[in-house]
Amino acid sequence: MTRDEETLAAALLIKKQHGADAPVYVAEQIGAQVIAGDEAGVARWQEIGSALAELLKPSH
């Protein structure tokens, strides 16, 4: 599985588990990583957040 596939899988799981609150959950995780001083964690959660944002875009 590629990194992009792992990121998409994580975003899909978060969407399934948290529904409309999924963006809030991701933001909380980013905040926790910031507080912990984990730059790699922040970057990873931002990647997941970007994938989630794509999943939540209305289709045209």
PQR file with spaces between the fields and no chain letter, atoms N, CA, C, O and H, PARSE charges and radii, in Angstrom:
ATOM       1  N    MET     1       0.861   -1.177    0.000 -0.4000 1.5000
ATOM       2  CA   MET     1       0.000    0.000    0.000 -0.0000 2.0000
ATOM       3  C    MET     1       0.905    1.237    0.000  0.5500 1.7000
ATOM       4  O    MET     1       1.855    1.326    0.778 -0.5500 1.4000
ATOM       5  N    THR     2       0.596    2.171   -0.873 -0.4000 1.5000
ATOM       6  CA   THR     2       1.388    3.403   -0.940 -0.0000 2.0000
ATOM       7  C    THR     2       0.983    4.363    0.176  0.5500 1.7000
ATOM       8  O    THR     2      -0.046    4.187    0.828 -0.5500 1.4000
ATOM       9  H    THR     2      -0.176    2.099   -1.505  0.4000 1.0000
ATOM      10  N    ARG     3       1.798    5.361    0.376 -0.4000 1.5000
ATOM      11  CA   ARG     3       1.494    6.376    1.391 -0.0000 2.0000
ATOM      12  C    ARG     3       0.166    7.072    1.077  0.5500 1.7000
ATOM      13  O    ARG     3      -0.638    7.325    1.974 -0.5500 1.4000
ATOM      14  H    ARG     3       2.634    5.504   -0.154  0.4000 1.0000
ATOM      15  N    ASP     4      -0.053    7.379   -0.208 -0.4000 1.5000
ATOM      16  CA   ASP     4      -1.311    8.030   -0.598 -0.0000 2.0000
ATOM      17  C    ASP     4      -2.511    7.132   -0.305  0.5500 1.7000
ATOM      18  O    ASP     4      -3.557    7.610    0.134 -0.5500 1.4000
ATOM      19  H    ASP     4       0.600    7.174   -0.937  0.4000 1.0000
ATOM      20  N    GLU     5      -2.358    5.844   -0.545 -0.4000 1.5000
ATOM      21  CA   GLU     5      -3.441    4.903   -0.250 -0.0000 2.0000
ATOM      22  C    GLU     5      -3.692    4.811    1.249  0.5500 1.7000
ATOM      23  O    GLU     5      -4.841    4.734    1.685 -0.5500 1.4000
ATOM      24  H    GLU     5      -1.508    5.456   -0.900  0.4000 1.0000
ATOM      25  N    GLU     6      -2.625    4.817    2.036 -0.4000 1.5000
ATOM      26  CA   GLU     6      -2.770    4.785    3.493 -0.0000 2.0000
ATOM      27  C    GLU     6      -3.477    6.049    3.984  0.5500 1.7000
ATOM      28  O    GLU     6      -4.328    5.992    4.871 -0.5500 1.4000
ATOM      29  H    GLU     6      -1.692    4.878    1.682  0.4000 1.0000
ATOM      30  N    THR     7      -3.113    7.186    3.395 -0.4000 1.5000
ATOM      31  CA   THR     7      -3.730    8.459    3.776 -0.0000 2.0000
ATOM      32  C    THR     7      -5.213    8.453    3.445  0.5500 1.7000
ATOM      33  O    THR     7      -6.035    8.875    4.259 -0.5500 1.4000
ATOM      34  H    THR     7      -2.421    7.232    2.674  0.4000 1.0000
ATOM      35  N    LEU     8      -5.556    7.981    2.266 -0.4000 1.5000
ATOM      36  CA   LEU     8      -6.958    7.911    1.859 -0.0000 2.0000
ATOM      37  C    LEU     8      -7.730    6.945    2.750  0.5500 1.7000
ATOM      38  O    LEU     8      -8.861    7.230    3.145 -0.5500 1.4000
ATOM      39  H    LEU     8      -4.889    7.639    1.605  0.4000 1.0000
ATOM      40  N    ALA     9      -7.123    5.806    3.068 -0.4000 1.5000
ATOM      41  CA   ALA     9      -7.781    4.834    3.949 -0.0000 2.0000
ATOM      42  C    ALA     9      -8.041    5.446    5.325  0.5500 1.7000
ATOM      43  O    ALA     9      -9.111    5.253    5.903 -0.5500 1.4000
ATOM      44  H    ALA     9      -6.204    5.575    2.748  0.4000 1.0000
ATOM      45  N    ALA    10      -7.072    6.174    5.840 -0.4000 1.5000
ATOM      46  CA   ALA    10      -7.251    6.827    7.145 -0.0000 2.0000
ATOM      47  C    ALA    10      -8.381    7.843    7.080  0.5500 1.7000
ATOM      48  O    ALA    10      -9.219    7.904    7.979 -0.5500 1.4000
ATOM      49  H    ALA    10      -6.203    6.331    5.371  0.4000 1.0000
ATOM      50  N    ALA    11      -8.403    8.638    6.017 -0.4000 1.5000
ATOM      51  CA   ALA    11      -9.454    9.649    5.864 -0.0000 2.0000
ATOM      52  C    ALA    11     -10.831    8.996    5.759  0.5500 1.7000
ATOM      53  O    ALA    11     -11.794    9.482    6.351 -0.5500 1.4000
ATOM      54  H    ALA    11      -7.721    8.588    5.287  0.4000 1.0000
ATOM      55  N    LEU    12     -10.926    7.900    5.009 -0.4000 1.5000
ATOM      56  CA   LEU    12     -12.205    7.200    4.876 -0.0000 2.0000
ATOM      57  C    LEU    12     -12.676    6.647    6.221  0.5500 1.7000
ATOM      58  O    LEU    12     -13.857    6.740    6.557 -0.5500 1.4000
ATOM      59  H    LEU    12     -10.143    7.505    4.528  0.4000 1.0000
ATOM      60  N    LEU    13     -11.752    6.076    6.982 -0.4000 1.5000
ATOM      61  CA   LEU    13     -12.109    5.524    8.286 -0.0000 2.0000
ATOM      62  C    LEU    13     -12.579    6.625    9.237  0.5500 1.7000
ATOM      63  O    LEU    13     -13.565    6.453    9.953 -0.5500 1.4000
ATOM      64  H    LEU    13     -10.793    6.001    6.709  0.4000 1.0000
ATOM      65  N    ILE    14     -11.879    7.742    9.239 -0.4000 1.5000
ATOM      66  CA   ILE    14     -12.258    8.863   10.103 -0.0000 2.0000
ATOM      67  C    ILE    14     -13.625    9.399    9.694  0.5500 1.7000
ATOM      68  O    ILE    14     -14.449    9.719   10.551 -0.5500 1.4000
ATOM      69  H    ILE    14     -11.079    7.882    8.657  0.4000 1.0000
ATOM      70  N    LYS    15     -13.869    9.498    8.390 -0.4000 1.5000
ATOM      71  CA   LYS    15     -15.179    9.943    7.914 -0.0000 2.0000
ATOM      72  C    LYS    15     -16.272    8.991    8.381  0.5500 1.7000
ATOM      73  O    LYS    15     -17.333    9.426    8.827 -0.5500 1.4000
ATOM      74  H    LYS    15     -13.199    9.238    7.694  0.4000 1.0000
ATOM      75  N    LYS    16     -16.007    7.682    8.276 -0.4000 1.5000
ATOM      76  CA   LYS    16     -16.997    6.689    8.694 -0.0000 2.0000
ATOM      77  C    LYS    16     -17.252    6.756   10.198  0.5500 1.7000
ATOM      78  O    LYS    16     -18.399    6.686   10.638 -0.5500 1.4000
ATOM      79  H    LYS    16     -15.145    7.329    7.913  0.4000 1.0000
ATOM      80  N    GLN    17     -16.182    6.890   10.987 -0.4000 1.5000
ATOM      81  CA   GLN    17     -16.316    6.876   12.443 -0.0000 2.0000
ATOM      82  C    GLN    17     -16.884    8.169   13.011  0.5500 1.7000
ATOM      83  O    GLN    17     -17.604    8.142   14.009 -0.5500 1.4000
ATOM      84  H    GLN    17     -15.250    6.946   10.629  0.4000 1.0000
ATOM      85  N    HIS    18     -16.569    9.300   12.390 -0.4000 1.5000
ATOM      86  CA   HIS    18     -16.914   10.592   12.986 -0.0000 2.0000
ATOM      87  C    HIS    18     -17.951   11.390   12.199  0.5500 1.7000
ATOM      88  O    HIS    18     -18.431   12.417   12.678 -0.5500 1.4000
ATOM      89  H    HIS    18     -15.983    9.323   11.580  0.4000 1.0000
ATOM      90  N    GLY    19     -18.295   10.937   11.016 -0.4000 1.5000
ATOM      91  CA   GLY    19     -19.323   11.605   10.231 -0.0000 2.0000
ATOM      92  C    GLY    19     -19.060   13.085   10.043  0.5500 1.7000
ATOM      93  O    GLY    19     -17.961   13.484    9.656 -0.5500 1.4000
ATOM      94  H    GLY    19     -17.905   10.102   10.627  0.4000 1.0000
ATOM      95  N    ALA    20     -20.060   13.894   10.316 -0.4000 1.5000
ATOM      96  CA   ALA    20     -19.946   15.340   10.123 -0.0000 2.0000
ATOM      97  C    ALA    20     -18.902   15.973   11.030  0.5500 1.7000
ATOM      98  O    ALA    20     -18.430   17.077   10.757 -0.5500 1.4000
ATOM      99  H    ALA    20     -20.952   13.570   10.630  0.4000 1.0000
ATOM     100  N    ASP    21     -18.541   15.289   12.101 -0.4000 1.5000
ATOM     101  CA   ASP    21     -17.530   15.813   13.027 -0.0000 2.0000
ATOM     102  C    ASP    21     -16.108   15.424   12.632  0.5500 1.7000
ATOM     103  O    ASP    21     -15.164   15.742   13.356 -0.5500 1.4000
ATOM     104  H    ASP    21     -18.925   14.393   12.323  0.4000 1.0000
ATOM     105  N    ALA    22     -15.936   14.747   11.509 -0.4000 1.5000
ATOM     106  CA   ALA    22     -14.607   14.299   11.086 -0.0000 2.0000
ATOM     107  C    ALA    22     -13.596   15.439   10.965  0.5500 1.7000
ATOM     108  O    ALA    22     -12.465   15.283   11.425 -0.5500 1.4000
ATOM     109  H    ALA    22     -16.702   14.488   10.920  0.4000 1.0000
ATOM     110  N    PRO    23     -13.956   16.587   10.361 -0.5600 1.5000
ATOM     111  CA   PRO    23     -12.973   17.676   10.283  0.2800 2.0000
ATOM     112  C    PRO    23     -12.548   18.185   11.669  0.5500 1.7000
ATOM     113  O    PRO    23     -11.392   18.554   11.876 -0.5500 1.4000
ATOM     114  N    VAL    24     -13.485   18.199   12.597 -0.4000 1.5000
ATOM     115  CA   VAL    24     -13.161   18.627   13.962 -0.0000 2.0000
ATOM     116  C    VAL    24     -12.187   17.639   14.600  0.5500 1.7000
ATOM     117  O    VAL    24     -11.235   18.041   15.269 -0.5500 1.4000
ATOM     118  H    VAL    24     -14.424   17.899   12.428  0.4000 1.0000
ATOM     119  N    TYR    25     -12.427   16.362   14.392 -0.4000 1.5000
ATOM     120  CA   TYR    25     -11.546   15.335   14.937 -0.0000 2.0000
ATOM     121  C    TYR    25     -10.121   15.507   14.405  0.5500 1.7000
ATOM     122  O    TYR    25      -9.156   15.448   15.168 -0.5500 1.4000
ATOM     123  H    TYR    25     -13.201   16.036   13.849  0.4000 1.0000
ATOM     124  N    VAL    26      -9.998   15.719   13.103 -0.4000 1.5000
ATOM     125  CA   VAL    26      -8.675   15.899   12.505 -0.0000 2.0000
ATOM     126  C    VAL    26      -8.007   17.159   13.071  0.5500 1.7000
ATOM     127  O    VAL    26      -6.817   17.144   13.383 -0.5500 1.4000
ATOM     128  H    VAL    26     -10.782   15.767   12.484  0.4000 1.0000
ATOM     129  N    ALA    27      -8.759   18.224   13.200 -0.4000 1.5000
ATOM     130  CA   ALA    27      -8.202   19.461   13.768 -0.0000 2.0000
ATOM     131  C    ALA    27      -7.713   19.231   15.199  0.5500 1.7000
ATOM     132  O    ALA    27      -6.669   19.751   15.592 -0.5500 1.4000
ATOM     133  H    ALA    27      -9.726   18.236   12.947  0.4000 1.0000
ATOM     134  N    GLU    28      -8.462   18.460   15.967 -0.4000 1.5000
ATOM     135  CA   GLU    28      -8.047   18.147   17.343 -0.0000 2.0000
ATOM     136  C    GLU    28      -6.741   17.347   17.347  0.5500 1.7000
ATOM     137  O    GLU    28      -5.869   17.565   18.188 -0.5500 1.4000
ATOM     138  H    GLU    28      -9.310   18.037   15.647  0.4000 1.0000
ATOM     139  N    GLN    29      -6.624   16.423   16.399 -0.4000 1.5000
ATOM     140  CA   GLN    29      -5.402   15.618   16.322 -0.0000 2.0000
ATOM     141  C    GLN    29      -4.204   16.477   15.930  0.5500 1.7000
ATOM     142  O    GLN    29      -3.106   16.297   16.455 -0.5500 1.4000
ATOM     143  H    GLN    29      -7.332   16.246   15.716  0.4000 1.0000
ATOM     144  N    ILE    30      -4.419   17.405   15.012 -0.4000 1.5000
ATOM     145  CA   ILE    30      -3.342   18.328   14.631 -0.0000 2.0000
ATOM     146  C    ILE    30      -2.933   19.155   15.840  0.5500 1.7000
ATOM     147  O    ILE    30      -1.743   19.328   16.105 -0.5500 1.4000
ATOM     148  H    ILE    30      -5.312   17.551   14.585  0.4000 1.0000
ATOM     149  N    GLY    31      -3.914   19.666   16.572 -0.4000 1.5000
ATOM     150  CA   GLY    31      -3.624   20.455   17.770 -0.0000 2.0000
ATOM     151  C    GLY    31      -2.843   19.665   18.800  0.5500 1.7000
ATOM     152  O    GLY    31      -1.924   20.194   19.424 -0.5500 1.4000
ATOM     153  H    GLY    31      -4.880   19.526   16.357  0.4000 1.0000
ATOM     154  N    ALA    32      -3.198   18.408   18.983 -0.4000 1.5000
ATOM     155  CA   ALA    32      -2.492   17.562   19.950 -0.0000 2.0000
ATOM     156  C    ALA    32      -1.045   17.360   19.530  0.5500 1.7000
ATOM     157  O    ALA    32      -0.146   17.332   20.371 -0.5500 1.4000
ATOM     158  H    ALA    32      -3.944   17.977   18.475  0.4000 1.0000
ATOM     159  N    GLN    33      -0.823   17.220   18.235 -0.4000 1.5000
ATOM     160  CA   GLN    33       0.547   17.041   17.750 -0.0000 2.0000
ATOM     161  C    GLN    33       1.355   18.326   17.901  0.5500 1.7000
ATOM     162  O    GLN    33       2.548   18.283   18.204 -0.5500 1.4000
ATOM     163  H    GLN    33      -1.553   17.243   17.552  0.4000 1.0000
ATOM     164  N    VAL    34       0.713   19.453   17.693 -0.4000 1.5000
ATOM     165  CA   VAL    34       1.381   20.742   17.897 -0.0000 2.0000
ATOM     166  C    VAL    34       1.815   20.869   19.352  0.5500 1.7000
ATOM     167  O    VAL    34       2.959   21.222   19.637 -0.5500 1.4000
ATOM     168  H    VAL    34      -0.256   19.488   17.447  0.4000 1.0000
ATOM     169  N    ILE    35       0.899   20.581   20.269 -0.4000 1.5000
ATOM     170  CA   ILE    35       1.208   20.670   21.699 -0.0000 2.0000
ATOM     171  C    ILE    35       2.347   19.727   22.071  0.5500 1.7000
ATOM     172  O    ILE    35       3.194   20.059   22.899 -0.5500 1.4000
ATOM     173  H    ILE    35      -0.031   20.295   20.038  0.4000 1.0000
ATOM     174  N    ALA    36       2.360   18.548   21.451 -0.4000 1.5000
ATOM     175  CA   ALA    36       3.408   17.565   21.735 -0.0000 2.0000
ATOM     176  C    ALA    36       4.732   17.922   21.066  0.5500 1.7000
ATOM     177  O    ALA    36       5.763   17.317   21.358 -0.5500 1.4000
ATOM     178  H    ALA    36       1.671   18.278   20.778  0.4000 1.0000
ATOM     179  N    GLY    37       4.702   18.896   20.178 -0.4000 1.5000
ATOM     180  CA   GLY    37       5.916   19.285   19.474 -0.0000 2.0000
ATOM     181  C    GLY    37       6.325   18.286   18.398  0.5500 1.7000
ATOM     182  O    GLY    37       7.496   18.221   18.022 -0.5500 1.4000
ATOM     183  H    GLY    37       3.864   19.388   19.941  0.4000 1.0000
ATOM     184  N    ASP    38       5.378   17.518   17.907 -0.4000 1.5000
ATOM     185  CA   ASP    38       5.650   16.485   16.910 -0.0000 2.0000
ATOM     186  C    ASP    38       5.365   17.021   15.507  0.5500 1.7000
ATOM     187  O    ASP    38       4.239   16.943   15.015 -0.5500 1.4000
ATOM     188  H    ASP    38       4.427   17.571   18.211  0.4000 1.0000
ATOM     189  N    GLU    39       6.396   17.560   14.877 -0.4000 1.5000
ATOM     190  CA   GLU    39       6.217   18.158   13.551 -0.0000 2.0000
ATOM     191  C    GLU    39       5.807   17.125   12.508  0.5500 1.7000
ATOM     192  O    GLU    39       4.991   17.413   11.632 -0.5500 1.4000
ATOM     193  H    GLU    39       7.311   17.624   15.276  0.4000 1.0000
ATOM     194  N    ALA    40       6.371   15.920   12.602 -0.4000 1.5000
ATOM     195  CA   ALA    40       6.000   14.865   11.654 -0.0000 2.0000
ATOM     196  C    ALA    40       4.539   14.467   11.854  0.5500 1.7000
ATOM     197  O    ALA    40       3.827   14.199   10.886 -0.5500 1.4000
ATOM     198  H    ALA    40       7.034   15.687   13.314  0.4000 1.0000
ATOM     199  N    GLY    41       4.097   14.430   13.102 -0.4000 1.5000
ATOM     200  CA   GLY    41       2.697   14.120   13.389 -0.0000 2.0000
ATOM     201  C    GLY    41       1.766   15.182   12.843  0.5500 1.7000
ATOM     202  O    GLY    41       0.707   14.872   12.297 -0.5500 1.4000
ATOM     203  H    GLY    41       4.676   14.648   13.889  0.4000 1.0000
ATOM     204  N    VAL    42       2.164   16.436   12.990 -0.4000 1.5000
ATOM     205  CA   VAL    42       1.361   17.537   12.440 -0.0000 2.0000
ATOM     206  C    VAL    42       1.245   17.371   10.929  0.5500 1.7000
ATOM     207  O    VAL    42       0.153   17.473   10.368 -0.5500 1.4000
ATOM     208  H    VAL    42       3.024   16.688   13.433  0.4000 1.0000
ATOM     209  N    ALA    43       2.374   17.114   10.274 -0.4000 1.5000
ATOM     210  CA   ALA    43       2.372   16.977    8.819 -0.0000 2.0000
ATOM     211  C    ALA    43       1.496   15.800    8.385  0.5500 1.7000
ATOM     212  O    ALA    43       0.759   15.901    7.405 -0.5500 1.4000
ATOM     213  H    ALA    43       3.261   17.031   10.729  0.4000 1.0000
ATOM     214  N    ARG    44       1.576   14.703    9.104 -0.4000 1.5000
ATOM     215  CA   ARG    44       0.780   13.519    8.749 -0.0000 2.0000
ATOM     216  C    ARG    44      -0.708   13.798    8.886  0.5500 1.7000
ATOM     217  O    ARG    44      -1.489   13.450    8.001 -0.5500 1.4000
ATOM     218  H    ARG    44       2.176   14.621    9.900  0.4000 1.0000
ATOM     219  N    TRP    45      -1.109   14.425    9.994 -0.4000 1.5000
ATOM     220  CA   TRP    45      -2.526   14.734   10.183 -0.0000 2.0000
ATOM     221  C    TRP    45      -2.998   15.778    9.181  0.5500 1.7000
ATOM     222  O    TRP    45      -4.166   15.773    8.793 -0.5500 1.4000
ATOM     223  H    TRP    45      -0.474   14.707   10.713  0.4000 1.0000
ATOM     224  N    GLN    46      -2.120   16.663    8.761 -0.4000 1.5000
ATOM     225  CA   GLN    46      -2.502   17.626    7.725 -0.0000 2.0000
ATOM     226  C    GLN    46      -2.746   16.911    6.399  0.5500 1.7000
ATOM     227  O    GLN    46      -3.661   17.270    5.658 -0.5500 1.4000
ATOM     228  H    GLN    46      -1.171   16.667    9.077  0.4000 1.0000
ATOM     229  N    GLU    47      -1.929   15.896    6.096 -0.4000 1.5000
ATOM     230  CA   GLU    47      -2.153   15.092    4.884 -0.0000 2.0000
ATOM     231  C    GLU    47      -3.513   14.402    4.953  0.5500 1.7000
ATOM     232  O    GLU    47      -4.274   14.399    3.986 -0.5500 1.4000
ATOM     233  H    GLU    47      -1.185   15.604    6.697  0.4000 1.0000
ATOM     234  N    ILE    48      -3.799   13.826    6.099 -0.4000 1.5000
ATOM     235  CA   ILE    48      -5.090   13.150    6.281 -0.0000 2.0000
ATOM     236  C    ILE    48      -6.230   14.164    6.157  0.5500 1.7000
ATOM     237  O    ILE    48      -7.262   13.875    5.551 -0.5500 1.4000
ATOM     238  H    ILE    48      -3.181   13.828    6.886  0.4000 1.0000
ATOM     239  N    GLY    49      -6.037   15.337    6.730 -0.4000 1.5000
ATOM     240  CA   GLY    49      -7.047   16.387    6.630 -0.0000 2.0000
ATOM     241  C    GLY    49      -7.301   16.814    5.194  0.5500 1.7000
ATOM     242  O    GLY    49      -8.443   17.064    4.809 -0.5500 1.4000
ATOM     243  H    GLY    49      -5.199   15.572    7.222  0.4000 1.0000
ATOM     244  N    SER    50      -6.246   16.896    4.407 -0.4000 1.5000
ATOM     245  CA   SER    50      -6.410   17.251    2.993 -0.0000 2.0000
ATOM     246  C    SER    50      -7.188   16.179    2.246  0.5500 1.7000
ATOM     247  O    SER    50      -8.057   16.486    1.430 -0.5500 1.4000
ATOM     248  H    SER    50      -5.318   16.693    4.720  0.4000 1.0000
ATOM     249  N    ALA    51      -6.869   14.918    2.528 -0.4000 1.5000
ATOM     250  CA   ALA    51      -7.593   13.819    1.891 -0.0000 2.0000
ATOM     251  C    ALA    51      -9.064   13.835    2.309  0.5500 1.7000
ATOM     252  O    ALA    51      -9.953   13.608    1.488 -0.5500 1.4000
ATOM     253  H    ALA    51      -6.163   14.669    3.190  0.4000 1.0000
ATOM     254  N    LEU    52      -9.308   14.100    3.574 -0.4000 1.5000
ATOM     255  CA   LEU    52     -10.679   14.171    4.070 -0.0000 2.0000
ATOM     256  C    LEU    52     -11.439   15.306    3.393  0.5500 1.7000
ATOM     257  O    LEU    52     -12.601   15.143    3.021 -0.5500 1.4000
ATOM     258  H    LEU    52      -8.586   14.284    4.241  0.4000 1.0000
ATOM     259  N    ALA    53     -10.791   16.444    3.235 -0.4000 1.5000
ATOM     260  CA   ALA    53     -11.432   17.588    2.575 -0.0000 2.0000
ATOM     261  C    ALA    53     -11.845   17.218    1.147  0.5500 1.7000
ATOM     262  O    ALA    53     -12.914   17.617    0.684 -0.5500 1.4000
ATOM     263  H    ALA    53      -9.847   16.577    3.537  0.4000 1.0000
ATOM     264  N    GLU    54     -10.999   16.459    0.457 -0.4000 1.5000
ATOM     265  CA   GLU    54     -11.350   16.017   -0.900 -0.0000 2.0000
ATOM     266  C    GLU    54     -12.562   15.087   -0.874  0.5500 1.7000
ATOM     267  O    GLU    54     -13.440   15.172   -1.734 -0.5500 1.4000
ATOM     268  H    GLU    54     -10.131   16.135    0.834  0.4000 1.0000
ATOM     269  N    LEU    55     -12.600   14.203    0.115 -0.4000 1.5000
ATOM     270  CA   LEU    55     -13.729   13.281    0.232 -0.0000 2.0000
ATOM     271  C    LEU    55     -15.038   14.017    0.539  0.5500 1.7000
ATOM     272  O    LEU    55     -16.113   13.584    0.125 -0.5500 1.4000
ATOM     273  H    LEU    55     -11.887   14.133    0.813  0.4000 1.0000
ATOM     274  N    LEU    56     -14.938   15.104    1.250 -0.4000 1.5000
ATOM     275  CA   LEU    56     -16.138   15.830    1.674 -0.0000 2.0000
ATOM     276  C    LEU    56     -16.602   16.875    0.678  0.5500 1.7000
ATOM     277  O    LEU    56     -17.662   17.475    0.857 -0.5500 1.4000
ATOM     278  H    LEU    56     -14.065   15.456    1.587  0.4000 1.0000
ATOM     279  N    LYS    57     -15.819   17.101   -0.376 -0.4000 1.5000
ATOM     280  CA   LYS    57     -16.226   18.069   -1.402 -0.0000 2.0000
ATOM     281  C    LYS    57     -17.501   17.586   -2.076  0.5500 1.7000
ATOM     282  O    LYS    57     -17.632   16.409   -2.412 -0.5500 1.4000
ATOM     283  H    LYS    57     -14.958   16.613   -0.522  0.4000 1.0000
ATOM     284  N    PRO    58     -18.444   18.511   -2.269 -0.5600 1.5000
ATOM     285  CA   PRO    58     -19.657   18.107   -3.005  0.2800 2.0000
ATOM     286  C    PRO    58     -19.285   17.775   -4.460  0.5500 1.7000
ATOM     287  O    PRO    58     -18.491   18.485   -5.077 -0.5500 1.4000
ATOM     288  N    SER    59     -19.847   16.720   -4.988 -0.4000 1.5000
ATOM     289  CA   SER    59     -19.576   16.370   -6.385 -0.0000 2.0000
ATOM     290  C    SER    59     -20.474   17.188   -7.297  0.5500 1.7000
ATOM     291  O    SER    59     -21.620   17.491   -6.969 -0.5500 1.4000
ATOM     292  H    SER    59     -20.491   16.143   -4.487  0.4000 1.0000
ATOM     293  N    HIS    60     -19.931   17.529   -8.430 -0.4000 1.5000
ATOM     294  CA   HIS    60     -20.696   18.352   -9.379 -0.0000 2.0000
ATOM     295  C    HIS    60     -21.126   17.538  -10.558  0.5500 1.7000
ATOM     296  O    HIS    60     -21.780   18.059  -11.462 -0.5500 1.4000
ATOM     297  H    HIS    60     -19.000   17.282   -8.697  0.4000 1.0000
